[in-house]
Amino acid sequence: SWTDGSDGTDELGYPRTLSQYDVDGYPAISGGYFTLNLVAAGSDGAVYACDLSLDINSTPFKIYRWANDNIETPVSVAFEGDPTNGKGGSGQDIRFGDNFAARGSGANTQLAAMSRNAKYLVIFTTTDGTNFTAHTLTHDASGKGGVGLTFGEGNTVWSKINGQPLVQLEFDLAAGTARTIRTVPTSVVANGVTGIAYDPGSKRFAAVDYSAHKMSVFDFSDPAAPTAIGSPLPMPASNANGNGTCAAGLVGEKVIGLDTNNGLLAAKVEVSVVAEPPVIDTQPASTTVLVGGTAQFGVVARGTKPLTYQWRFNGADIPGETGSTLILTNVTEARAGEYSVVVKNVAGEVVSENATLTVVPLVKSDALTPKWQLPPGAKPWINQDNSQRGLAYNPVNGHVLVISRSEGNKIYVLDGQTGEQLHTLFIDTSIVFGGTFVINMLAVADDGAVYVCNLTTDAAASSFNIYRWANDGPETAPEAVYIGNPGGGRWGDNFDVRGAGLETQIIAAQRSGKAVAVFTTPDGYTFYPTLMTVEDAADGDFGLSVAFGPGNTFFGKATGRNLRHVQFDLNTATATTLHNYTSLPAAMAAIAWDSTNNFLAGLVFENPDNVRLYDFSDMENPVLIDQEFCAADNPNINGTGQADFGGDMLFVLNSNNGITAYTVKKPTPSMPATLTDAKVVGSNFEFVVNGQAGAVYQLQSSTNLKDWIDIVGMTVPGPSAKVSIALEGQGARFFRAVLK
C-alpha cells in the first residue's frame, strides 16, 4: 500500500510508479538481464530493488534505493559490483537477483541475496544508510536455496527452492561463514514453495507455492514445530509458472503473495478468541526405505496453541516422540508398519491417518567394499550445488579425475587408492570454452588420454565440444578434437570412451532424443561422429548415462526408463536394442560396465540413494549381487553423476552427495548351496535352491554322483530360487547347485 493510503493510482487513474531518476534528474536504472527484478523494504520505509545478473563477471549486480515510496522520491545506487568479492565461479555460482531480502533501518539496514544455486550467501551492510558493502559467506547448504530468501530472528536467514526443504542458516559476518541450524521438512512447508517471508514481530511465516498456486501462513513461535494458520488460500489464477518464481510479504496481520503469471493475493490473519480444536491439514505420508536408511513422517496441524503431539507405531505410543516430525534412523525391518500421531490442545484432540512404512531388505555380499569416501564438504569443490557431475578412472596410473564447477571450471586429479587430491588439469580458456556448461562429463581411454565434453542444450545453436589431454599431468595442454553438431538437441549429459590411439571410440547420446553418436578418429586427434537412431527406443532413454558394453554394444539409461542394451553397426549407421531390462530399477541413472567380471554398476535414487552391482554373466538374466550406500543422501534433483570401473575398484560420483570408492570382486559364498522342498508337480520336478544373497549358482545333473554336467540355461540367484525341471523322457538323475 502507498504511504498516503491510496490505491496506487493518480488522480487520473493511471498506475503510480517509483521514479527512475536520481537527485540530479538523470536516469539511474540500467543494465542487467532484467533491469529490475525483485523488491524489498526496510522497517523505515526505504525501498530496495535489485536487477537480475546472469553473470556478475560481465554484468554487475545492482541494488537501488528509494528513501520512501513516494513517486517524487529520487533513486540512488546502493550497490553495484561483484557480490562474491572475487570468489566467482561459473554458471549459477555467479547468477544473482533471483532472491532478495531487507530488514532494519538507516545505518542498521541489512540486505541479503544468494546466488541462484545458493553457493554464496551475501549480507549487505551500510554505515550511512545509503551505500552498501557486500559480505560473502560460505556455508553448508549450497543447492538448498536460491529462489526464496527472508531474514529470520537474529543473525539468521530462511532459504528455499523448489524440491528442497526450507532451511534456516545462522551467519557470522566476522567469520565470513554460515551454517544450517534448522530444516523444516517438505511435509510442513511444501516442495513447491519458493516465495517466503518471515515477520519476527508476530513470529509468522508466509509461503507461496508456485505449483499448487496457494498461499499459506504458519505460526513459527516454535520453529521446531511450526503450525499452519487456517487453510491455504488459492491465488487469483492457476496458470503455469514455468520459472517457479514467487514472492511474499508479511507484517503483523497483513500478508501478501505474488505467484508469477497468477497475480497478487492480499490477506489478513485473524486471531480467534474461541479455543479451536486441532485440525490436521497435512497428513503423514507413507514411505518406503531400504534397511539402514532414514524414514521421516510429518504432520501439519492448526488450532489454538499450544498443540502437543504423540506419535504411535501400530497404535502404541512411541516414547519421547512428541514433535510434529518423526525421524527414524538406521531403519530395520522390525520398524515396518503403521505410524500415526495424536494432536491435542485444550479444546480437543485429533488422530491422523495411518502412514505405512515399508522397509526393503538389501542384497549384501562382499562383492563391493567401501574403501574411501569424499562426502560434501570434504573438499571445497565437493558440495551440494549440482556442480559435480563427471568422474573417470585412468587405467594407466590409477588416478581418478573429477569435474567440478564450484570454484570455476576445474578438473581435479585424485589418487585412486586414497582419494587424496594430487593436482588439477591445465585448462586453456582460449581452447576450452562455450556451451551451457564449459565442461561437464569426462572419460579416460586405455592409453591414459583424457576426454572431456561440454554441455549444450541446443547443439544446432551452440556446438557440442570434446577436448583431449594426452595424459592427466598438471602441465598437459588440452586440444579440441571435436566441435560441431552431432545431431541437434541437447548433448553432454552422458559420455564414455574405450580403446587407445587410432582405436579410440567415444560415445554420447541425446538427452531428450533417441540418437546416439559414436566418435572415431583417423589420426588420434580429430574425431568424427557416426550418428545412429535407435528406432525401437523412446526419446530420452539414454539421456543420463551411456557405457560401452561387450563388442559393438552399449548400455543406456535415464531415470524413469528401462536399462537398454543396444547393438550398433558403424558401417551401416544403425543401432538396435538387444535387451530391454524391465526388472532393473527405473530410478537408476549413472551406469558403468566392468568387462573383466561382466558386472554392471548403477546409481539408484532411492531412500537412501545406493549403488547396485549386477552380474551380467547371463545377459538375459542379470543378477543383483550387492548394494552399498553413497557418501551422503541429499536430494539429487537432476539425477546426475558418473561411475567408472578400474583397478579392481568402482568409483561413483552422486551429484550433491560426493564420491565413494569401492573394491570389487566376485562374491564369496559363506556356505554351500542346499536344495530343499523337493517334490513332483505334474510332469515337473520342483525344488528350492538356498544359498547366499548376491551369489549366482549353476545347476548341474548327474546319473552317478561322480560325473556332473551343467544344465544349459539353468543359473539361479541367491539367496533363494525355485527350480522346475521337466521329467518327461528323463531317467533317474541327481541335482546340485554350484557357485558360478
C-alpha positions in Angstrom: 0.0 0.0 0.0 1.1 3.6 -0.5 2.0 5.8 2.4 -0.9 8.1 1.8 -3.4 5.3 1.8 -4.3 5.5 -1.8 -4.8 2.5 -4.1 -1.6 3.1 -6.2 -3.2 5.3 -8.9 -3.0 9.0 -9.5 -5.9 11.4 -9.9 -6.5 10.3 -13.5 -6.4 6.6 -12.6 -3.0 5.8 -14.0 -0.7 3.5 -12.1 1.8 5.3 -9.8 5.4 4.1 -10.2 8.5 5.0 -8.4 10.9 7.4 -10.0 13.8 6.1 -12.1 15.7 9.3 -11.9 18.4 10.3 -9.4 18.5 13.5 -7.4 20.0 15.4 -10.3 17.3 14.3 -12.7 19.4 11.8 -14.7 18.2 8.2 -15.4 19.8 6.0 -12.8 18.4 2.5 -13.6 20.1 0.4 -16.3 21.8 -2.9 -17.1 21.1 -6.4 -16.0 19.3 -9.2 -17.8 16.2 -7.8 -16.1 16.9 -4.2 -15.1 14.5 -4.6 -12.1 13.6 -8.0 -10.8 12.9 -8.1 -7.0 11.9 -5.5 -4.4 12.1 -5.4 -0.6 11.6 -2.7 2.1 13.3 -1.8 5.3 11.5 -1.1 8.5 11.9 2.7 7.9 10.0 2.5 4.6 13.1 2.7 2.4 12.6 0.7 -0.8 15.3 -1.5 -2.3 15.2 -3.2 -5.7 17.7 -5.4 -7.5 18.4 -6.4 -11.1 18.9 -9.9 -12.4 22.5 -10.6 -13.5 23.1 -13.9 -15.2 26.9 -13.4 -15.0 28.3 -10.9 -12.4 31.7 -11.1 -14.2 30.2 -9.3 -17.2 27.2 -7.6 -15.8 27.5 -6.2 -12.3 24.8 -6.9 -9.7 22.9 -3.7 -8.8 20.8 -2.7 -5.9 18.8 0.6 -6.0 17.4 2.6 -3.1 14.5 5.0 -2.6 14.2 6.7 0.8 10.4 6.1 0.6 7.8 5.0 -1.9 6.6 8.5 -2.9 6.6 8.9 -6.7 8.8 12.0 -6.5 11.5 10.4 -4.4 14.7 10.0 -6.4 16.6 6.7 -6.7 20.2 6.1 -5.9 22.5 3.1 -6.5 23.1 1.4 -3.1 25.4 -1.3 -4.5 27.0 -2.1 -7.8 29.6 -4.8 -8.4 30.6 -8.4 -7.6 28.7 -9.6 -4.5 31.1 -12.6 -4.3 34.1 -10.3 -3.7 36.1 -12.2 -6.3 35.2 -15.7 -5.3 33.4 -16.1 -8.6 32.8 -19.4 -10.3 30.6 -20.2 -13.3 27.0 -20.8 -14.2 24.6 -20.4 -11.3 27.5 -19.6 -9.0 27.6 -16.1 -10.5 23.9 -15.5 -11.1 22.4 -13.0 -8.7 18.9 -11.4 -8.4 16.6 -14.5 -8.1 16.2 -13.7 -4.4 16.4 -10.7 -2.2 15.5 -9.6 1.3 15.8 -6.5 3.5 15.4 -5.6 7.2 16.3 -2.8 9.6 16.5 0.9 9.1 19.1 3.6 8.5 22.7 2.6 9.3 21.3 -0.7 10.8 19.8 -1.8 7.5 20.8 -5.2 6.2 20.1 -6.7 2.7 20.5 -10.3 1.7 21.0 -12.2 -1.6 22.0 -15.7 -2.6 23.5 -16.9 -5.9 21.0 -18.9 -7.9 22.4 -22.2 -6.7 22.7 -20.9 -3.1 26.5 -21.4 -3.2 27.1 -18.0 -1.8 25.0 -16.1 0.9 25.7 -12.4 0.7 24.8 -9.9 3.5 25.0 -6.2 2.6 25.6 -3.7 5.4 25.8 0.1 5.5 27.4 2.8 7.7 25.4 5.7 6.2 22.1 4.1 5.3 22.6 4.6 1.5 25.7 2.9 0.4 26.2 -0.9 1.0 29.1 -3.3 1.3 28.8 -7.0 0.4 29.9 -9.7 2.9 30.3 -13.0 1.1 29.6 -16.0 3.3 30.4 -19.7 2.6 28.0 -22.2 4.2 26.8 -25.8 4.2 23.5 -25.5 2.4 24.7 -25.0 -1.2 21.9 -26.1 -3.6 19.2 -25.8 -0.9 18.1 -22.3 -1.8 18.4 -19.7 -4.5 14.8 -18.6 -5.1 13.1 -17.9 -1.7 15.0 -15.8 0.9 14.0 -13.9 4.0 15.6 -12.8 7.2 14.8 -14.7 10.4 15.4 -14.0 14.1 18.9 -12.6 15.0 21.7 -13.4 12.5 19.7 -15.9 10.5 18.0 -16.2 7.2 15.5 -18.7 5.8 16.2 -20.1 2.3 14.0 -22.2 -0.1 14.0 -23.6 -3.6 11.5 -25.9 -5.2 12.2 -29.6 -4.5 14.2 -28.8 -1.3 13.1 -28.4 2.3 13.1 -25.0 4.0 16.4 -24.3 5.8 17.5 -21.7 8.3 21.1 -20.5 8.3 22.9 -18.7 11.1 25.5 -16.3 9.8 28.6 -14.8 11.3 29.8 -11.7 9.4 33.1 -11.6 11.2 34.0 -15.2 10.4 32.6 -15.0 6.8 30.6 -18.2 7.3 27.0 -19.5 7.8 25.7 -22.9 8.9 22.4 -24.7 8.8 20.7 -24.7 12.2 17.2 -25.9 11.2 15.5 -27.8 8.4 11.7 -27.8 8.0 10.5 -30.9 6.1 8.5 -30.6 2.9 5.6 -32.3 4.7 5.2 -29.0 6.5 6.4 -26.3 4.1 5.7 -27.8 0.7 8.1 -28.7 -2.1 6.7 -26.1 -4.4 7.1 -23.2 -2.1 9.5 -20.6 -3.5 8.1 -17.3 -2.2 8.7 -16.8 1.6 8.6 -14.1 4.2 9.1 -14.0 8.0 7.8 -11.4 10.5 9.8 -11.5 13.7 7.2 -9.4 15.5 4.3 -11.9 15.0 6.6 -14.9 14.5 4.6 -15.8 11.4 5.9 -17.2 8.2 4.3 -16.8 4.7 4.8 -19.2 1.9 3.6 -19.1 -1.7 3.6 -22.4 -3.6 4.1 -22.0 -7.3 2.9 -25.5 -8.3 -0.2 -25.6 -6.1 -0.8 -21.8 -6.7 -1.7 -21.3 -3.0 -0.5 -19.1 -0.2 -0.1 -20.4 3.4 0.7 -18.7 6.7 2.4 -20.6 9.6 2.9 -19.9 13.3 6.7 -20.1 13.9 6.6 -19.4 17.6 8.2 -22.8 17.9 10.3 -23.2 14.8 10.8 -26.9 15.6 7.1 -27.5 15.4 5.5 -24.8 13.0 1.8 -24.9 12.7 -0.5 -23.8 9.8 -2.8 -20.8 10.5 -6.0 -21.5 8.7 -6.2 -23.2 5.4 -4.0 -22.3 2.3 -5.6 -19.7 0.1 -5.8 -20.1 -3.6 -4.1 -17.5 -5.8 -6.2 -15.5 -8.2 -5.3 -17.8 -11.1 -3.6 -21.1 -11.6 -1.7 -20.7 -14.9 1.7 -22.4 -15.4 4.6 -20.8 -13.6 7.4 -22.3 -15.6 10.2 -20.5 -13.7 8.9 -21.3 -10.3 9.1 -17.7 -9.2 7.0 -16.3 -6.3 7.3 -13.6 -3.6 5.7 -13.0 -0.3 5.4 -10.1 2.2 4.3 -10.3 5.8 4.0 -7.7 8.6 1.8 -8.5 11.6 -1.7 -9.5 10.4 -1.1 -8.4 6.8 0.2 -10.9 4.3 0.6 -10.6 0.5 1.7 -13.1 -2.1 2.8 -13.0 -5.7 2.6 -16.1 -8.0 4.2 -15.2 -11.4 1.5 -15.4 -14.1 -1.2 -15.7 -11.4 -1.5 -12.3 -9.8 -1.3 -10.9 -6.3 -3.2 -12.0 -3.2 -3.6 -9.9 -0.1 -5.0 -11.4 3.1 -5.4 -10.7 6.8 -4.6 -13.0 9.7 -7.5 -13.0 12.2 -6.9 -14.5 15.7 -9.8 -16.4 17.1 -10.8 -15.7 20.7 -12.5 -19.0 21.0 -10.4 -22.1 21.6 -10.4 -24.2 18.4 -9.7 -27.9 18.5 -6.8 -29.2 16.4 -7.3 -29.8 12.7 -4.8 -31.7 10.6 -4.1 -30.0 7.2 -1.4 -32.3 6.0 -1.5 -36.0 6.9 1.7 -38.0 7.4 2.6 -39.8 4.1 3.5 -43.4 3.6 7.1 -44.0 2.6 9.5 -46.7 1.5 13.0 -47.1 2.8 15.9 -49.5 2.5 17.2 -51.3 5.5 19.7 -48.9 7.2 18.1 -45.8 5.7 16.2 -42.9 7.3 12.4 -42.5 7.3 10.6 -39.3 8.1 6.9 -38.5 8.9 5.5 -35.1 9.4 2.1 -33.6 10.2 0.8 -30.0 9.8 -1.9 -29.1 12.2 -3.7 -25.9 13.3 -5.8 -24.9 16.3 -5.4 -23.0 19.5 -1.9 -23.1 20.9 -0.2 -24.9 22.4 -0.5 -28.1 20.4 1.0 -31.3 21.6 1.9 -34.4 19.6 2.3 -38.1 20.3 3.5 -40.4 17.6 2.3 -44.0 17.5 3.6 -47.3 16.0 0.9 -49.8 15.2 -1.4 -48.0 17.6 1.1 -47.8 20.6 2.7 -44.6 21.8 6.4 -44.2 20.9 8.2 -42.9 24.0 9.8 -39.5 23.6 8.4 -38.8 20.1 6.3 -35.7 20.8 7.1 -33.3 17.9 5.4 -32.5 14.7 8.0 -34.6 12.8 9.1 -38.2 13.4 12.5 -39.2 12.2 13.6 -42.9 12.2 17.3 -43.5 11.5 19.1 -46.8 10.7 15.7 -48.4 10.0 15.4 -52.2 10.4 12.7 -54.5 9.0 11.2 -54.6 12.5 10.1 -51.0 12.2 7.9 -51.6 9.2 4.3 -50.9 10.0 1.7 -48.2 10.6 2.5 -44.8 12.0 0.1 -42.1 13.2 0.1 -39.1 15.5 -2.3 -37.7 18.1 -2.5 -33.9 18.2 -4.1 -32.3 21.3 -4.9 -28.9 22.7 -7.3 -27.5 25.4 -10.2 -27.9 23.0 -9.8 -31.5 22.0 -7.7 -33.9 20.1 -7.4 -35.5 16.6 -5.7 -38.7 15.4 -4.0 -38.6 12.0 -4.5 -41.2 9.2 -2.1 -44.1 9.3 1.1 -43.8 7.2 2.7 -47.1 6.2 6.4 -47.6 6.4 7.7 -50.2 4.0 11.2 -51.5 4.7 13.0 -53.1 1.8 15.9 -55.5 2.6 19.3 -55.0 1.0 21.1 -57.6 -1.1 24.5 -57.8 0.5 27.7 -59.6 -0.3 31.4 -58.9 -0.2 31.5 -58.0 -3.9 31.6 -54.3 -3.1 33.5 -53.0 -0.1 33.7 -49.2 0.6 37.4 -48.1 0.5 37.2 -44.3 0.8 34.6 -41.5 0.6 34.6 -37.8 -0.1 31.2 -36.5 1.2 30.0 -33.0 0.5 32.3 -30.6 2.4 35.3 -32.9 2.4 36.8 -30.6 -0.2 35.9 -27.0 -1.0 34.9 -28.2 -4.5 32.7 -31.0 -3.4 29.3 -29.7 -2.2 25.6 -29.6 -2.8 25.3 -27.1 -5.7 24.8 -29.6 -8.6 28.3 -28.6 -9.9 30.0 -32.1 -9.8 28.7 -34.4 -12.5 31.7 -36.0 -14.2 34.1 -38.7 -13.0 36.5 -41.2 -14.6 39.3 -43.6 -13.8 42.7 -43.5 -15.5 43.8 -47.2 -16.2 47.4 -46.1 -16.8 48.3 -44.7 -13.4 45.3 -45.4 -11.2 44.2 -41.8 -10.9 40.6 -40.7 -10.5 39.5 -37.5 -12.3 36.6 -35.3 -11.3 35.0 -32.3 -12.9 33.7 -29.6 -10.5 32.4 -26.1 -11.3 32.2 -25.0 -7.7 35.4 -23.0 -7.8 35.3 -22.3 -11.6 35.7 -24.9 -14.3 38.3 -27.3 -12.9 39.3 -31.0 -13.4 40.7 -32.5 -10.2 43.1 -35.4 -10.2 42.9 -37.8 -7.2 44.9 -40.8 -6.0 42.5 -43.7 -6.8 43.6 -45.7 -3.7 43.2 -43.0 -1.2 41.1 -40.1 -2.7 43.9 -37.7 -1.9 43.9 -34.7 -4.2 47.1 -34.5 -6.4 46.6 -31.6 -8.7 44.3 -30.1 -11.4 44.5 -30.3 -15.1 45.6 -27.3 -17.1 42.6 -25.6 -18.8 43.5 -23.2 -21.6 40.4 -21.0 -21.8 41.3 -20.0 -25.3 40.7 -23.6 -26.3 38.2 -24.8 -23.7 35.1 -22.6 -23.8 31.5 -22.5 -25.0 28.3 -24.3 -24.1 25.8 -24.1 -21.2 28.5 -25.7 -19.1 32.0 -25.4 -20.5 33.0 -28.8 -19.0 30.5 -31.4 -17.8 31.4 -35.1 -18.3 34.7 -36.9 -18.9 36.2 -40.3 -19.6 39.8 -41.7 -19.9 40.9 -44.0 -22.7 43.0 -47.2 -22.3 46.2 -45.2 -23.1 45.5 -42.6 -20.4 44.3 -39.8 -22.8 41.6 -37.7 -21.1 38.5 -36.7 -22.9 36.0 -34.1 -21.7 32.8 -32.7 -23.2 30.8 -29.6 -22.6 27.0 -29.5 -22.1 25.0 -27.8 -24.8 21.2 -27.5 -24.6 21.0 -26.9 -28.4 23.9 -28.2 -30.5 22.5 -26.5 -33.6 22.9 -23.1 -31.9 25.9 -23.8 -29.6 28.3 -26.5 -30.6 29.0 -29.8 -28.7 32.7 -29.8 -27.9 35.1 -32.6 -27.0 38.5 -31.9 -25.6 41.6 -34.1 -25.2 44.5 -34.2 -22.9 47.3 -36.6 -23.8 47.6 -37.6 -20.2 46.5 -36.2 -16.8 49.7 -34.4 -15.9 49.3 -30.9 -14.4 51.0 -29.2 -17.4 49.5 -31.1 -20.3 47.7 -28.7 -22.6 44.2 -29.5 -24.0 43.2 -29.7 -27.6 39.8 -29.6 -29.2 39.1 -32.9 -31.0 35.5 -32.2 -32.0 33.5 -29.1 -32.3 30.1 -29.4 -34.0 26.6 -30.6 -34.0 26.2 -34.4 -33.8 22.5 -34.3 -34.4 20.7 -31.4 -32.9 19.2 -31.1 -29.4 20.9 -31.4 -26.1 24.3 -33.2 -25.7 26.8 -33.6 -22.9 24.7 -35.3 -20.1 26.4 -38.6 -20.8 29.8 -39.7 -22.1 32.1 -42.8 -22.3 35.3 -43.8 -24.1 37.2 -47.0 -24.8 40.3 -48.1 -26.8 43.5 -46.2 -27.4 45.2 -44.2 -30.2 43.6 -44.8 -33.6 41.2 -47.4 -32.0 39.7 -44.9 -29.6 35.9 -44.7 -29.6 33.8 -42.1 -27.8 30.1 -42.4 -27.3 27.4 -39.8 -26.4 23.7 -39.6 -26.7 21.0 -37.0 -26.9 19.3 -36.1 -23.6 15.8 -36.0 -24.9 16.0 -37.9 -28.2 17.0 -41.4 -29.2 20.0 -40.6 -31.3 23.5 -41.9 -30.3 26.8 -40.8 -31.7 30.0 -42.9 -31.8 33.1 -40.8 -32.5 36.0 -42.4 -34.2 39.4 -41.0 -35.3 41.7 -41.5 -38.3 44.7 -39.9 -36.5 44.1 -40.0 -32.8 43.5 -36.2 -32.6 40.4 -35.5 -34.7 37.1 -37.3 -34.2 34.1 -37.7 -36.4 30.7 -38.8 -35.3 28.6 -41.6 -36.7 25.0 -40.7 -35.8 22.6 -43.6 -35.2 19.0 -43.6 -34.2 17.7 -46.4 -32.0 14.3 -46.6 -33.6 12.9 -49.1 -31.2 13.8 -46.9 -28.2 11.8 -43.9 -26.8 13.1 -40.4 -26.7 15.3 -39.8 -23.7 16.0 -43.5 -23.0 19.8 -42.9 -22.9 19.7 -39.3 -21.6 21.7 -39.5 -18.4 24.2 -42.3 -18.9 25.8 -44.4 -21.6 28.5 -47.1 -21.2 30.3 -49.2 -23.8 29.4 -52.9 -23.4 30.9 -56.0 -24.9 31.7 -55.9 -28.6 29.8 -53.3 -30.6 27.2 -52.7 -27.9 26.4 -50.1 -25.3 24.1 -49.7 -22.3 22.0 -46.6 -21.9 19.9 -45.3 -19.0 17.9 -42.4 -17.7 15.7 -42.1 -14.6 12.3 -43.4 -15.2 13.5 -45.6 -18.1 14.5 -49.2 -18.6 18.1 -50.1 -18.9 18.7 -50.9 -22.6 21.5 -52.9 -24.2 22.0 -51.8 -27.8 24.0 -53.2 -30.6 25.4 -50.8 -33.2 27.0 -51.1 -36.6 29.2 -48.2 -37.7 29.3 -49.3 -41.3 25.5 -49.1 -41.7 25.0 -46.4 -39.0 22.3 -48.5 -37.4 21.5 -49.5 -33.8 19.0 -51.9 -32.4 18.0 -52.9 -28.9 19.3 -56.3 -27.8 17.9 -56.3 -24.3 15.3 -54.1 -22.6 15.6 -54.9 -18.9 12.3 -54.2 -17.3 13.2 -55.8 -14.0 16.0 -53.3 -13.1 15.1 -50.1 -11.1 13.7 -47.3 -13.1 15.3 -44.9 -10.6 18.8 -46.0 -11.7 20.8 -43.5 -13.8 24.6 -43.4 -13.8 25.9 -46.7 -15.0 29.3 -48.4 -15.7 30.4 -51.7 -17.3 33.1 -54.0 -16.0 34.3 -56.1 -18.9 36.6 -58.2 -16.7 33.8 -59.5 -14.5 30.8 -58.8 -16.7 29.5 -56.6 -13.9 27.2 -53.5 -14.4 27.0 -50.9 -11.7 24.2 -48.4 -11.3 23.5 -45.4 -9.1 19.9 -45.7 -7.9 18.0 -42.8 -6.4 16.0 -44.4 -3.6 15.7 -43.8 0.1 18.6 -43.8 0.6 20.5 -43.5 -2.7 22.6 -46.6 -3.3 24.9 -48.3 -5.7 23.8 -51.6 -7.1 26.1 -54.2 -8.6 24.7 -56.7 -11.1 26.3 -59.8 -12.5 25.6 -59.9 -16.3 27.3 -63.3 -16.9 23.9 -64.3 -18.3 23.0 -61.3 -20.4 19.4 -62.5 -20.4 19.1 -62.7 -16.6 21.2 -60.2 -14.8 21.5 -60.9 -11.0 21.8 -58.3 -8.3 24.8 -59.3 -6.1 25.4 -56.3 -3.8 24.1 -52.9 -2.7 26.1 -50.2 -0.9 25.1 -46.7 0.3 26.6 -43.4 -1.1 28.7 -40.9 0.9 25.6 -38.9 1.6 21.9 -38.8 0.8 21.0 -35.3 -0.2 18.4 -34.7 -3.0 19.9 -35.0 -6.5 17.0 -33.4 -8.4 18.7 -33.7 -11.8 19.6 -37.4 -11.4 23.2 -36.6 -12.4 26.5 -38.3 -11.7 29.0 -40.7 -13.3 30.5 -44.1 -12.4 33.6 -46.0 -13.6 35.4 -49.3 -13.0 39.1 -49.7 -12.9 42.0 -51.3 -10.9 39.6 -53.8 -9.2 37.6 -50.8 -7.9 34.4 -48.9 -8.6 34.2 -45.2 -8.3 30.8 -43.4 -8.1 30.0 -39.7 -8.1 26.5 -38.8 -7.0 25.8 -35.1 -7.5 25.3 -33.3 -4.2 26.4 -36.5 -2.4 30.1 -36.7 -3.0 32.3 -39.6 -4.2 32.6 -43.2 -3.0 35.2 -45.7 -4.0 34.6 -49.5 -3.6 36.8 -52.5 -4.0 35.3 -55.0 -6.5 35.5 -58.8 -6.5 33.4 -61.9 -7.3 31.2 -62.6 -4.2 32.4 -65.3 -1.9 29.7 -67.7 -0.7 29.6 -68.1 3.0 28.0 -71.6 2.8 27.4 -74.2 0.1 24.0 -74.1 -1.6 21.4 -76.5 -0.3 18.4 -78.0 -2.2 15.1 -78.3 -0.3 11.3 -78.7 -0.7 11.8 -81.3 -3.5 8.5 -82.6 -4.9 6.9 -83.7 -8.1 4.3 -81.4 -9.5 2.5 -82.8 -12.6 5.2 -83.7 -15.1 7.9 -81.5 -13.4 10.4 -82.0 -10.6 10.5 -78.9 -8.4 12.9 -77.9 -5.6 14.3 -74.7 -4.0 17.9 -73.6 -4.2 19.1 -71.9 -1.0 22.4 -70.0 -0.9 24.0 -66.6 -0.3 22.5 -63.3 -1.3 24.5 -61.9 -4.2 25.8 -65.3 -5.4 24.9 -67.0 -8.7 24.6 -70.7 -8.9 24.8 -73.1 -11.8 22.5 -76.2 -11.7 24.2 -79.5 -12.6 22.9 -83.0 -13.0 24.5 -86.4 -12.7 23.4 -90.1 -13.2 26.2 -91.5 -10.9 27.1 -88.7 -8.4 30.6 -88.6 -10.0 30.2 -87.0 -13.4 28.4 -83.7 -13.3 27.1 -81.8 -16.3 25.9 -78.1 -16.4 22.2 -77.8 -17.2 22.1 -75.3 -20.0 20.1 -72.1 -19.2 19.8 -73.1 -15.5 21.6 -70.4 -13.4 19.8 -69.1 -10.3 20.5 -66.2 -8.0 20.8 -66.4 -4.2 19.6 -66.3 -1.6 16.7 -68.4 -2.7 15.1 -69.5 -6.0 12.6 -72.1 -7.1 13.5 -74.5 -9.9 11.2 -76.6 -12.1 12.6 -79.3 -14.4 10.6 -81.4 -16.9 10.6 -85.2 -16.1 9.4 -86.5 -19.4 12.0 -88.6 -21.3 14.4 -88.4 -18.4 15.9 -91.3 -16.4 17.0 -91.2 -12.8 19.1 -88.1 -12.1 20.8 -86.3 -9.2 20.9 -82.5 -9.0 23.2 -80.0 -7.3 23.9 -76.2 -7.4 27.5 -74.9 -7.5 28.8 -71.3 -7.4 29.1 -69.9 -10.9 
